[in-house]
Amino acid sequence: MKTFKIIIIFLLILIKGYGQDYSQKWTDVNYVGDGQIYHNLDIYLPKVVKAKYPVVLYIYGSAWQSNNSKTSDMNTVGAALLNAGYAVVSINHRSSSDAKFPAQIQDVKAAIRFVRGNCAKYNFDTCFVGISGSSSGGHLSSLAGTSGKVKTFTVGTATMDIEGSLGSFTKFSSSVNAICDWFGPMYLLKLDSCGNTTQHGADNSPGSLILGGPIKQNLDKEALLEPKTYIDPTDPPFLIFHGDADNVVPYCASVFFNNDLKAKGVQSEYVQVPGGQHYTNVHTATNFAKMVTFFDGIKNVIICSASPPINVNISSPVNNDVFDSPASIAITASASFSGGTITKVDFYNGATKIGTATSSPYTFTWSNVSSGTYSITAVATNNNNNVATSTAVTVVVNIASVPPTITSPVTYCQNAIASALTATGTALKWYTLATVGIASSIAPVPSTSSVGSTTYYVSQTVGSTESSRAAIIVTITALPVLPTVTATINYIQGAAASALTATGTALKWYTIAIGGTALTASPTPSTATVGTSNYYVSQTTNSCESSRALIAVNVSTPATKISLKAGWNYIGCPITGLTAIASALSSIWPNVVIVKNLEIFYAMANAPALNTLSNVQWGQGYYVKVSTDCDLDWIVR
């Protein structure tokens, strides 16, 4: 915003009395008749006196924030046009603080109509009416060029009167024959990604101010502000200048616009000025000469005479008519020429001719039209070989009974996290039944709690026609069972360990029970440290992974030898562990006679009922009677 203010101040400094490079001048002519300063214009005629002059309207730049800068650039762009023999009409328009868009383009169109309606009074030759402007004036010039045949226009929920009804000359055309755009700001929502010092997408940007609200919250209105929205193959030629060092309006704006014009078949030339800034090094003699050559080239091929105009209009179909594909569209046009006869009417879809009628009523049936949006015009030719083009009529051909594009089947593992279903189409409607039921605009999220298949249905609506429903089958696959494992594996500390094994499909090994990343191979336990390590293993079937089976690996202290003498011995168990007598005393069992603590005992000679010492407690002391000397190895199990 600060940069734009600096430029406005700079432009105001440049506003000064224009030198005597004209033969006649009218100042502060009110082209609307309301006496407002923002509806004034100045008229300059070249020094060389002629009966009539081709005319170019010029619009100053101000980020749409000035309502009285019409003398700007008259010593640069204006001088070049006057010296080339063009009458120059420099206009004021309402600023963004005076009124919101589309007031500004309505002012421009009123000024164009004023020029056409006063051609005799001011010696204008309206066979050629060009328009030019710099910065925001370049935008308004371009908008006038692409919307020359537009009255009202709708984007989304926004409808605007682009033509307006200002002034006393509403029966005259507001179209122009050629446009010279000097670094106009366009594609406002894309500019901030091109590199500049002005945030065009900001809530207080010039674009937001002219729209009357934050630009990002007024997307439909912003689209109506953009000249690209109205591009039509019948638009007049464009010449666009932009400096590649412009840090106020990045030159990508003009690149985008030039590309869109050419894509729609409109004649356009883009001149990228190396080192050119915003005005500086762009408003140069070389570029002024190129502008004059451009206007001369268009002017010199226009066939214009005093003969009455050709009137041509499309009466059927009407604008925004809707058809179903494959469509058969009957086109009817009226054409008249009071100075002679109409020899033919050609019908066009965009820039492509689709048919011809040579007698009234001028009709043509366009058959087998596929789905899409089309712009239809009628071009009438008279007996003098002059032509006129009707206002374009937009027609929409819907997709008839073609369901949206889907992915089916959709498969999930049981209890997996599911995403909302997706389909590619327009105005999707979701159902749980194939032919009836209540539609939902929200895509369903399948449940994965139960194994089995569920079918969902989706249609698309184009215009007023809903397609048939596409079926999306969602299948929930059961998780495989746990792999078969040896749940507990025992090692003595320091013993050689083997890689763990399990029986299953596509095994995955982990070191934690839930989450984590699967190991790249079956792990081999470490036996360096006494204790228990847990490992987990799952199996995968049809991309579904089972729960994880636990394998506990116990590492025990190595055997400790105790020498026993024949007869009674008092021994102490290691402090940790729990095991059966047969395991604990296995190293001396053949020699054991009695094992006894202070209360109970185990005797080899006793009947089983009297063998009351059933296990050895780790960390306790015991009396052991052996028949011969032997060594006791405590084996921790």
C-alpha positions as CSV (number, residue, x, y, z in Angstrom):
1,M,0.0,0.0,0.0
2,K,2.9,2.4,0.8
3,T,4.4,1.8,-2.6
4,F,1.2,2.7,-4.4
5,K,0.9,6.0,-2.3
6,I,4.4,6.9,-3.4
7,I,3.5,6.4,-7.0
8,I,0.4,8.5,-6.7
9,I,2.4,11.3,-5.2
10,F,5.0,10.9,-8.0
11,L,2.2,11.1,-10.6
12,L,0.7,14.2,-9.1
13,I,4.1,15.9,-9.1
14,L,4.3,15.2,-12.9
15,I,0.9,16.8,-13.5
16,K,1.7,20.1,-15.1
17,G,0.6,22.3,-18.0
18,Y,0.9,20.5,-21.3
19,G,2.9,22.1,-24.0
20,Q,1.3,23.6,-27.1
21,D,1.4,20.3,-29.1
22,Y,-2.2,20.5,-30.2
23,S,-4.4,22.7,-32.4
24,Q,-7.4,22.7,-30.1
25,K,-8.1,21.7,-26.5
26,W,-11.2,21.4,-24.4
27,T,-10.8,20.9,-20.7
28,D,-13.1,19.6,-18.0
29,V,-15.8,18.4,-20.4
30,N,-18.3,16.5,-18.3
31,Y,-19.1,13.3,-20.2
32,V,-21.9,12.2,-17.9
33,G,-23.6,15.5,-17.3
34,D,-23.6,15.4,-13.5
35,G,-21.0,18.2,-12.9
36,Q,-18.8,15.9,-10.9
37,I,-15.0,16.4,-11.3
38,Y,-14.5,12.6,-11.6
39,H,-16.7,12.6,-14.7
40,N,-14.6,15.3,-16.5
41,L,-12.4,14.7,-19.5
42,D,-9.9,16.7,-21.6
43,I,-9.8,16.6,-25.4
44,Y,-6.7,17.4,-27.5
45,L,-6.5,17.6,-31.3
46,P,-3.2,17.3,-33.1
47,K,-1.4,20.4,-34.5
48,V,-2.0,19.3,-38.1
49,V,-5.5,20.4,-38.8
50,K,-7.7,17.9,-40.5
51,A,-11.4,17.4,-41.0
52,K,-11.5,14.5,-38.5
53,Y,-9.1,12.5,-36.4
54,P,-8.9,8.9,-35.2
55,V,-9.1,9.0,-31.4
56,V,-7.4,7.3,-28.5
57,L,-8.8,7.5,-24.9
58,Y,-6.1,7.5,-22.2
59,I,-6.6,6.5,-18.5
60,Y,-4.1,7.5,-15.8
61,G,-2.7,5.2,-13.2
62,S,-3.4,5.6,-9.5
63,A,-4.1,2.2,-8.0
64,W,-7.7,3.3,-8.6
65,Q,-7.3,5.8,-5.8
66,S,-7.4,9.2,-7.7
67,N,-10.5,10.8,-9.3
68,N,-8.7,13.7,-11.0
69,S,-5.4,12.9,-12.6
70,K,-6.4,13.2,-16.3
71,T,-3.5,15.4,-17.2
72,S,-1.0,12.7,-16.1
73,D,1.2,11.4,-19.0
74,M,0.0,14.0,-21.5
75,N,3.6,15.0,-21.9
76,T,4.6,11.4,-22.6
77,V,2.0,8.9,-24.0
78,G,-0.3,11.7,-24.9
79,A,2.3,13.7,-26.8
80,A,3.3,10.6,-28.8
81,L,-0.3,10.0,-29.9
82,L,-0.9,13.7,-30.8
83,N,2.3,13.9,-32.8
84,A,1.2,10.7,-34.7
85,G,-2.1,12.4,-35.7
86,Y,-4.5,11.0,-33.1
87,A,-7.0,13.0,-31.1
88,V,-6.4,12.2,-27.4
89,V,-9.2,12.1,-24.8
90,S,-7.8,11.9,-21.3
91,I,-10.5,11.0,-18.8
92,N,-11.1,11.1,-15.0
93,H,-13.0,8.3,-13.3
94,R,-14.4,7.6,-9.8
95,S,-11.8,6.5,-7.3
96,S,-12.2,3.5,-5.0
97,S,-13.1,5.9,-2.2
98,D,-15.8,7.5,-4.4
99,A,-17.5,4.2,-5.4
100,K,-16.7,0.5,-5.6
101,F,-16.3,-1.6,-8.7
102,P,-17.9,-1.7,-11.3
103,A,-18.3,2.1,-11.1
104,Q,-14.8,2.6,-12.6
105,I,-15.5,0.6,-15.8
106,Q,-18.9,2.1,-16.1
107,D,-17.2,5.5,-16.2
108,V,-14.8,4.4,-18.9
109,K,-17.6,3.0,-21.0
110,A,-19.6,6.2,-20.6
111,A,-16.6,8.1,-21.9
112,I,-16.2,5.9,-24.9
113,R,-19.9,6.3,-25.7
114,F,-19.5,10.1,-25.3
115,V,-16.7,10.1,-27.9
116,R,-18.8,8.2,-30.4
117,G,-21.9,10.4,-29.7
118,N,-19.9,13.7,-30.2
119,C,-17.8,12.7,-33.2
120,A,-19.1,15.6,-35.3
121,K,-18.7,18.2,-32.5
122,Y,-15.0,17.4,-31.8
123,N,-13.9,16.2,-35.3
124,F,-13.5,12.6,-34.1
125,D,-13.3,9.8,-36.8
126,T,-14.9,7.0,-34.8
127,C,-14.1,4.5,-37.5
128,F,-11.1,4.0,-35.1
129,V,-11.4,4.3,-31.4
130,G,-8.4,3.1,-29.4
131,I,-7.8,3.1,-25.7
132,S,-4.6,3.1,-23.6
133,G,-3.7,3.4,-19.9
134,S,-0.9,3.0,-17.4
135,S,-0.9,0.9,-14.2
136,S,-4.5,0.8,-13.0
137,G,-5.4,2.7,-16.1
138,G,-3.9,-0.1,-18.1
139,H,-6.2,-2.5,-16.2
140,L,-9.3,-0.4,-17.0
141,S,-8.2,-0.1,-20.7
142,S,-7.8,-3.9,-20.9
143,L,-11.1,-4.4,-19.1
144,A,-12.8,-2.1,-21.6
145,G,-11.3,-4.1,-24.4
146,T,-12.4,-7.6,-23.3
147,S,-15.9,-6.5,-22.1
148,G,-16.8,-4.4,-25.1
149,K,-19.9,-6.6,-25.8
150,V,-20.8,-7.3,-22.2
151,K,-23.8,-5.7,-20.5
152,T,-24.0,-7.6,-17.2
153,F,-22.0,-10.6,-16.1
154,T,-22.3,-13.2,-13.3
155,V,-19.6,-15.1,-11.5
156,G,-20.8,-17.4,-8.7
157,T,-23.1,-15.4,-6.5
158,A,-22.0,-12.0,-7.9
159,T,-23.7,-10.3,-10.7
160,M,-22.5,-6.9,-11.9
161,D,-23.7,-4.3,-14.4
162,I,-20.5,-3.8,-16.4
163,E,-21.9,-1.5,-19.1
164,G,-23.8,0.9,-16.9
165,S,-26.2,3.6,-18.1
166,L,-24.3,6.8,-17.4
167,G,-24.6,9.8,-19.7
168,S,-26.8,10.7,-22.7
169,F,-25.3,8.4,-25.3
170,T,-26.3,4.9,-24.1
171,K,-27.4,3.9,-27.7
172,F,-23.8,4.1,-28.9
173,S,-21.3,1.3,-28.6
174,S,-18.7,1.3,-25.8
175,S,-16.4,-1.1,-27.7
176,V,-12.9,-0.1,-28.9
177,N,-10.8,-1.1,-31.9
178,A,-7.4,-1.6,-30.2
179,I,-5.9,-1.5,-26.7
180,C,-2.4,-0.5,-25.5
181,D,-1.9,-1.7,-21.9
182,W,1.0,-0.3,-19.9
183,F,1.9,-2.6,-17.0
184,G,-1.7,-3.0,-15.8
185,P,-2.3,-4.8,-12.5
186,M,-4.2,-8.1,-13.2
187,Y,-4.4,-11.6,-11.7
188,L,-4.3,-9.9,-8.3
189,L,-4.5,-13.1,-6.3
190,K,-1.4,-14.5,-8.1
191,L,0.8,-11.5,-8.1
192,D,2.2,-12.0,-4.5
193,S,3.9,-15.2,-5.7
194,C,5.6,-13.3,-8.5
195,G,7.8,-11.0,-6.4
196,N,6.9,-7.5,-5.5
197,T,6.8,-5.0,-2.6
198,T,3.1,-4.6,-2.6
199,Q,0.8,-7.2,-1.1
200,H,-1.9,-7.4,-3.7
201,G,-3.8,-10.0,-1.7
202,A,-3.8,-8.0,1.6
203,D,-7.0,-6.9,3.2
204,N,-6.0,-3.2,2.7
205,S,-4.6,-3.6,-0.8
206,P,-5.9,-1.5,-3.7
207,G,-7.8,-4.5,-5.0
208,S,-9.5,-4.9,-1.6
209,L,-10.3,-1.2,-1.5
210,I,-11.9,-1.1,-5.0
211,L,-14.0,-4.3,-4.2
212,G,-15.2,-2.9,-0.9
213,G,-13.8,-5.8,1.2
214,P,-10.9,-8.2,1.7
215,I,-10.1,-9.5,-1.8
216,K,-9.6,-13.1,-0.5
217,Q,-13.2,-13.0,0.9
218,N,-14.7,-11.6,-2.3
219,L,-13.5,-14.1,-4.9
220,D,-16.5,-13.8,-7.2
221,K,-16.3,-10.0,-7.3
222,E,-12.5,-10.2,-7.8
223,A,-13.2,-12.4,-10.9
224,L,-15.5,-9.8,-12.3
225,L,-12.7,-7.2,-11.8
226,E,-10.3,-9.3,-13.9
227,P,-10.2,-8.6,-17.7
228,K,-9.4,-12.3,-18.4
229,T,-13.0,-13.2,-17.3
230,Y,-14.5,-11.6,-20.4
231,I,-12.0,-12.7,-23.1
232,D,-13.7,-13.6,-26.3
233,P,-12.2,-14.5,-29.7
234,T,-13.9,-11.5,-31.2
235,D,-12.0,-9.1,-28.9
236,P,-9.9,-6.4,-30.5
237,P,-6.0,-6.6,-30.7
238,F,-3.8,-5.9,-27.7
239,L,-0.3,-4.4,-27.3
240,I,1.1,-4.9,-23.7
241,F,4.2,-3.3,-22.2
242,H,5.7,-4.3,-18.9
243,G,9.2,-3.8,-17.3
244,D,10.8,-6.9,-15.8
245,A,12.1,-4.8,-12.8
246,D,8.6,-3.6,-11.9
247,N,8.4,-4.1,-8.1
248,V,4.9,-2.6,-7.8
249,V,3.0,-4.7,-10.4
250,P,5.1,-7.8,-11.2
251,Y,5.5,-8.4,-15.0
252,C,3.9,-11.8,-14.6
253,A,0.5,-10.1,-14.7
254,S,1.1,-9.1,-18.3
255,V,2.6,-12.5,-19.2
256,F,-0.5,-14.3,-17.8
257,F,-2.8,-11.9,-19.7
258,N,-1.0,-12.2,-23.0
259,N,-1.1,-16.0,-22.8
260,D,-4.8,-16.0,-22.0
261,L,-5.6,-13.7,-24.8
262,K,-3.7,-15.8,-27.3
263,A,-5.2,-19.0,-26.0
264,K,-8.7,-17.6,-26.8
265,G,-7.6,-16.5,-30.3
266,V,-7.2,-12.8,-29.6
267,Q,-4.4,-10.9,-31.4
268,S,-1.9,-9.9,-28.7
269,E,1.7,-8.8,-28.5
270,Y,3.6,-8.6,-25.2
271,V,6.8,-6.4,-24.9
272,Q,8.9,-7.2,-21.9
273,V,11.2,-4.2,-21.2
274,P,14.6,-5.2,-19.7
275,G,15.2,-3.2,-16.6
276,G,11.9,-1.4,-16.9
277,Q,10.3,-0.3,-13.6
278,H,6.9,1.0,-12.9
279,Y,6.8,3.8,-15.5
280,T,10.6,4.4,-15.4
281,N,12.4,3.0,-18.5
282,V,9.1,1.8,-19.9
283,H,7.5,5.1,-21.0
284,T,10.3,5.6,-23.6
285,A,10.4,7.0,-27.1
286,T,11.1,3.5,-28.5
287,N,8.0,2.1,-26.9
288,F,5.8,5.1,-27.8
289,A,6.8,4.6,-31.4
290,K,5.8,0.9,-31.2
291,M,2.5,1.9,-29.7
292,V,1.8,4.3,-32.6
293,T,2.8,1.7,-35.2
294,F,0.4,-0.8,-33.5
295,F,-2.5,1.7,-33.5
296,D,-1.7,2.7,-37.1
297,G,-1.7,-1.0,-38.2
298,I,-5.1,-1.6,-36.8
299,K,-6.6,1.7,-38.0
300,N,-5.4,1.2,-41.6
301,V,-7.1,-2.1,-42.1
302,I,-10.5,-1.0,-40.7
303,I,-13.2,-0.6,-43.4
304,C,-15.3,2.2,-42.3
305,S,-17.7,4.3,-44.4
306,A,-20.7,6.5,-43.9
307,S,-23.0,3.6,-44.7
308,P,-25.5,2.5,-42.0
309,P,-24.4,-0.1,-39.5
310,I,-25.1,-3.8,-39.8
311,N,-27.4,-5.1,-37.1
312,V,-27.0,-8.7,-36.1
313,N,-28.3,-10.5,-33.0
314,I,-28.8,-14.1,-31.8
315,S,-32.4,-14.6,-30.7
316,S,-32.1,-18.3,-29.9
317,P,-30.6,-19.8,-27.8
318,V,-30.6,-17.2,-25.1
319,N,-27.6,-16.5,-22.9
320,N,-26.8,-19.2,-20.4
321,D,-29.2,-21.8,-21.9
322,V,-28.6,-25.3,-20.7
323,F,-28.6,-28.5,-22.8
324,D,-27.8,-32.2,-22.2
325,S,-25.2,-33.9,-24.2
326,P,-25.1,-35.0,-27.0
327,A,-26.9,-31.7,-27.7
328,S,-28.6,-30.5,-30.8
329,I,-28.6,-26.6,-30.6
330,A,-30.8,-24.7,-33.0
331,I,-29.3,-21.2,-33.5
332,T,-31.3,-18.4,-35.0
333,A,-30.0,-14.9,-35.8
334,S,-31.6,-11.7,-37.1
335,A,-29.5,-9.5,-39.4
336,S,-30.3,-6.3,-41.3
337,F,-28.6,-3.6,-43.3
338,S,-30.6,-0.6,-44.4
339,G,-28.1,0.4,-47.0
340,G,-28.3,-2.9,-48.9
341,T,-28.6,-6.6,-48.3
342,I,-27.2,-9.3,-46.0
343,T,-25.4,-11.9,-48.0
344,K,-24.7,-14.4,-45.3
345,V,-24.5,-15.1,-41.6
346,D,-21.7,-17.2,-40.3
347,F,-22.1,-18.9,-36.9
348,Y,-19.1,-19.4,-34.6
349,N,-18.2,-21.3,-31.5
350,G,-15.4,-19.1,-30.1
351,A,-13.0,-18.7,-33.1
352,T,-14.3,-21.8,-34.9
353,K,-16.9,-21.5,-37.6
354,I,-19.7,-24.1,-37.1
355,G,-22.1,-23.2,-39.9
356,T,-23.5,-20.6,-42.4
357,A,-26.9,-19.4,-43.4
358,T,-27.5,-17.4,-46.6
359,S,-31.1,-16.4,-46.3
360,S,-33.5,-15.1,-43.7
361,P,-34.4,-16.5,-41.3
362,Y,-30.8,-17.2,-40.5
363,T,-30.7,-20.5,-38.8
364,F,-28.3,-23.3,-38.2
365,T,-28.5,-26.5,-36.1
366,W,-25.3,-27.4,-34.3
367,S,-25.5,-31.2,-33.7
368,N,-23.8,-33.8,-31.5
369,V,-22.4,-31.1,-29.1
370,S,-20.5,-32.7,-26.3
371,S,-20.5,-31.4,-22.7
372,G,-18.9,-28.1,-22.0
373,T,-19.4,-24.3,-22.0
374,Y,-19.5,-22.6,-25.4
375,S,-19.6,-19.0,-26.6
376,I,-21.7,-18.6,-29.8
377,T,-21.6,-15.5,-32.1
378,A,-23.2,-14.7,-35.4
379,V,-21.1,-12.7,-38.0
380,A,-23.2,-11.0,-40.7
381,T,-21.7,-9.9,-44.0
382,N,-23.4,-7.3,-46.2
383,N,-23.3,-6.7,-50.0
384,N,-20.3,-4.3,-49.5
385,N,-18.4,-7.2,-47.9
386,N,-18.5,-5.4,-44.5
387,V,-19.1,-7.5,-41.4
388,A,-20.6,-7.1,-38.0
389,T,-20.5,-9.5,-35.0
390,S,-23.3,-10.2,-32.6
391,T,-23.1,-10.2,-28.9
392,A,-21.8,-13.6,-27.7
393,V,-24.3,-16.0,-26.3
394,T,-23.1,-18.5,-23.7
395,V,-24.6,-22.0,-23.7
396,V,-23.8,-24.9,-21.3
397,V,-24.0,-28.5,-22.3
398,N,-24.3,-30.8,-19.3
399,I,-22.9,-34.3,-18.9
400,A,-26.0,-36.5,-19.4
401,S,-26.2,-39.7,-17.3
402,V,-22.5,-40.0,-16.9
403,P,-21.6,-40.9,-13.3
404,P,-18.5,-39.4,-11.6
405,T,-15.1,-41.0,-11.8
406,I,-14.5,-43.3,-8.8
407,T,-12.1,-45.8,-7.3
408,S,-13.7,-49.2,-6.5
409,P,-13.3,-51.4,-4.7
410,V,-11.8,-49.7,-1.6
411,T,-10.2,-52.1,0.8
412,Y,-9.3,-51.6,4.5
413,C,-8.0,-53.9,7.2
414,Q,-10.3,-54.4,10.1
415,N,-10.2,-51.5,12.7
416,A,-7.9,-49.4,10.4
417,I,-8.4,-45.6,10.2
418,A,-10.6,-44.9,7.2
419,S,-10.7,-41.8,5.1
420,A,-13.7,-40.2,3.5
421,L,-14.6,-41.6,0.1
422,T,-13.7,-39.6,-3.0
423,A,-15.0,-39.1,-6.5
424,T,-14.2,-36.7,-9.3
425,G,-17.2,-34.8,-10.6
426,T,-19.4,-31.8,-10.2
427,A,-21.9,-31.2,-7.3
428,L,-21.4,-34.7,-5.9
429,K,-24.3,-36.4,-4.1
430,W,-23.7,-39.5,-1.9
431,Y,-26.2,-42.3,-1.2
432,T,-26.4,-45.6,0.6
433,L,-28.9,-47.0,-1.9
434,A,-28.6,-47.6,-5.6
435,T,-31.7,-45.9,-6.9
436,V,-33.5,-44.2,-4.0
437,G,-32.7,-42.6,-0.6
438,I,-31.7,-39.2,0.7
439,A,-28.6,-37.6,-0.8
440,S,-25.8,-36.1,1.3
441,S,-23.3,-33.6,0.0
442,I,-20.7,-34.9,2.5
443,A,-18.7,-37.9,1.5
444,P,-19.1,-40.8,4.0
445,V,-16.3,-42.3,6.1
446,P,-16.6,-46.1,6.0
447,S,-16.7,-48.1,9.3
448,T,-14.0,-50.7,9.7
449,S,-15.2,-52.3,12.8
450,S,-16.9,-55.3,11.1
451,V,-15.5,-57.7,8.4
452,G,-17.4,-57.7,5.1
453,S,-18.4,-55.4,2.2
454,T,-20.6,-52.3,2.1
455,T,-21.6,-50.4,-1.1
456,Y,-21.9,-46.7,-1.3
457,Y,-23.2,-44.7,-4.3
458,V,-22.3,-41.3,-5.7
459,S,-23.7,-39.1,-8.6
460,Q,-22.8,-35.8,-10.1
461,T,-25.0,-32.9,-11.1
462,V,-24.1,-30.6,-14.0
463,G,-26.6,-27.7,-14.4
464,S,-29.9,-29.3,-13.4
465,T,-29.1,-32.8,-14.6
466,E,-28.1,-35.5,-12.1
467,S,-26.2,-38.5,-13.4
468,S,-26.7,-42.1,-12.6
469,R,-25.0,-43.4,-9.5
470,A,-21.6,-45.0,-9.4
471,A,-21.1,-47.8,-6.9
472,I,-18.1,-47.8,-4.6
473,I,-17.6,-51.1,-2.8
474,V,-15.8,-50.9,0.5
475,T,-14.4,-54.2,1.8
476,I,-13.2,-54.7,5.3
477,T,-10.7,-57.6,5.5
478,A,-10.2,-59.6,8.7
479,L,-6.8,-59.4,10.5
480,P,-4.7,-62.7,10.2
481,V,-4.2,-64.7,13.4
482,L,-1.0,-64.5,15.4
483,P,2.0,-66.3,14.1
484,T,3.1,-69.5,15.9
485,V,6.0,-68.9,18.3
486,T,7.9,-70.4,21.2
487,A,6.7,-68.0,23.9
488,T,9.7,-68.4,26.3
489,I,13.3,-69.0,25.4
490,N,16.0,-69.4,28.0
491,Y,19.7,-68.8,27.7
492,I,22.6,-68.9,30.1
493,Q,24.5,-65.5,30.2
494,G,27.1,-65.4,27.5
495,A,25.7,-68.4,25.6
496,A,25.5,-68.3,21.8
497,A,22.0,-67.3,20.8
498,S,20.1,-68.1,17.6
499,A,17.9,-65.8,15.5
500,L,14.3,-65.9,16.7
501,T,11.8,-67.9,14.7
502,A,8.1,-67.9,14.1
503,T,5.7,-69.7,11.7
504,G,3.6,-67.3,9.6
505,T,3.4,-65.3,6.4
506,A,5.4,-62.1,5.7
507,L,6.6,-61.9,9.3
508,K,7.4,-58.5,10.8
509,W,9.6,-58.2,14.0
510,Y,9.4,-55.5,16.6
511,T,10.9,-54.6,19.9
512,I,7.7,-52.9,21.3
513,A,4.2,-54.2,21.6
514,I,2.4,-51.3,19.7
515,G,3.8,-48.9,17.1
516,G,7.4,-48.7,16.2
517,T,9.2,-49.6,13.0
518,A,9.5,-53.2,11.9
519,L,13.0,-54.7,12.0
520,T,14.7,-55.6,8.7
521,A,15.4,-59.1,9.8
522,S,14.6,-61.7,12.5
523,P,16.5,-60.5,15.6
524,T,19.1,-62.5,17.4
525,P,18.8,-61.9,21.2
526,S,21.8,-60.7,23.2
527,T,22.9,-62.9,26.1
528,A,25.3,-60.4,27.5
529,T,23.0,-59.2,30.3
530,V,21.0,-61.3,32.8
531,G,17.3,-60.6,32.5
532,T,14.3,-60.8,30.2
533,S,13.9,-59.2,26.8
534,N,10.6,-59.1,25.0
535,Y,10.3,-59.4,21.2
536,Y,7.2,-59.2,19.1
537,V,6.3,-60.7,15.8
538,S,3.3,-60.4,13.5
539,Q,2.3,-61.9,10.1
540,T,0.7,-60.2,7.1
541,T,-1.9,-61.6,4.8
542,N,-3.5,-59.6,1.9
543,S,-1.8,-56.4,3.2
544,C,-3.4,-56.8,6.6
545,E,-1.1,-57.2,9.6
546,S,-2.0,-59.4,12.6
547,S,-1.6,-58.4,16.3
548,R,1.9,-59.2,17.7
549,A,2.9,-62.4,19.4
550,L,5.2,-62.1,22.4
551,I,8.5,-64.0,22.7
552,A,10.2,-63.6,26.1
553,V,13.9,-64.3,26.1
554,N,15.3,-65.0,29.6
555,V,19.1,-64.8,30.2
556,S,20.2,-66.6,33.4
557,T,23.3,-66.4,35.6
558,P,25.8,-69.2,34.7
559,A,25.9,-72.3,36.9
560,T,27.5,-72.0,40.3
561,K,29.3,-75.1,41.7
562,I,29.2,-76.1,45.4
563,S,31.3,-79.2,46.6
564,L,29.3,-81.5,48.9
565,K,30.6,-84.2,51.2
566,A,29.0,-87.5,51.8
567,G,26.5,-87.0,54.7
568,W,24.7,-83.8,55.7
569,N,25.5,-80.5,54.1
570,Y,24.1,-77.0,54.6
571,I,23.7,-75.1,51.4
572,G,22.3,-71.7,50.3
573,C,20.4,-71.1,47.1
574,P,21.1,-68.1,44.8
575,I,19.1,-65.1,45.8
576,T,16.8,-65.0,42.7
577,G,14.6,-67.5,40.8
578,L,12.1,-70.3,41.5
579,T,12.4,-73.9,40.3
580,A,11.4,-77.5,41.0
581,I,13.7,-79.7,43.1
582,A,14.5,-82.0,40.2
583,S,15.7,-79.0,38.1
584,A,17.5,-77.3,41.0
585,L,19.3,-80.4,42.2
586,S,19.7,-82.2,38.9
587,S,23.5,-82.2,39.1
588,I,23.5,-84.2,42.4
589,W,20.1,-85.9,42.2
590,P,21.5,-89.5,41.9
591,N,23.3,-89.0,45.3
592,V,20.6,-87.2,47.2
593,V,19.2,-89.0,50.3
594,I,17.3,-86.1,52.0
595,V,16.6,-82.4,51.4
596,K,15.4,-80.6,54.4
597,N,14.7,-77.2,55.7
598,L,13.6,-76.4,59.3
599,E,10.1,-77.6,58.9
600,I,9.7,-80.0,55.9
601,F,11.8,-82.4,54.0
602,Y,12.1,-84.5,50.9
603,A,13.5,-88.1,51.3
604,M,14.2,-90.5,48.5
605,A,13.1,-93.5,50.6
606,N,9.8,-92.0,51.8
607,A,6.5,-92.6,50.2
608,P,5.3,-89.7,48.0
609,A,2.7,-88.5,50.6
610,L,5.6,-87.8,53.0
611,N,7.6,-85.8,50.5
612,T,6.4,-82.5,51.8
613,L,9.3,-80.3,50.4
614,S,8.0,-79.7,47.0
615,N,10.3,-76.9,45.7
616,V,13.4,-75.0,46.5
617,Q,13.0,-71.3,47.3
618,W,15.7,-69.1,45.8
619,G,17.6,-67.2,48.5
620,Q,16.9,-69.8,51.3
621,G,19.2,-72.3,53.1
622,Y,18.7,-76.1,53.1
623,Y,20.2,-79.3,54.6
624,V,21.1,-81.8,51.9
625,K,22.2,-85.4,52.8
626,V,24.1,-87.1,50.0
627,S,25.5,-90.7,49.7
628,T,28.8,-89.7,48.3
629,D,31.0,-86.6,47.6
630,C,29.7,-84.6,44.6
631,D,29.4,-81.1,43.1
632,L,26.1,-79.1,43.1
633,D,25.5,-76.8,40.0
634,W,22.7,-74.3,40.6
635,I,21.1,-73.9,37.2
636,V,18.8,-71.0,37.0
637,R,15.8,-71.8,34.8
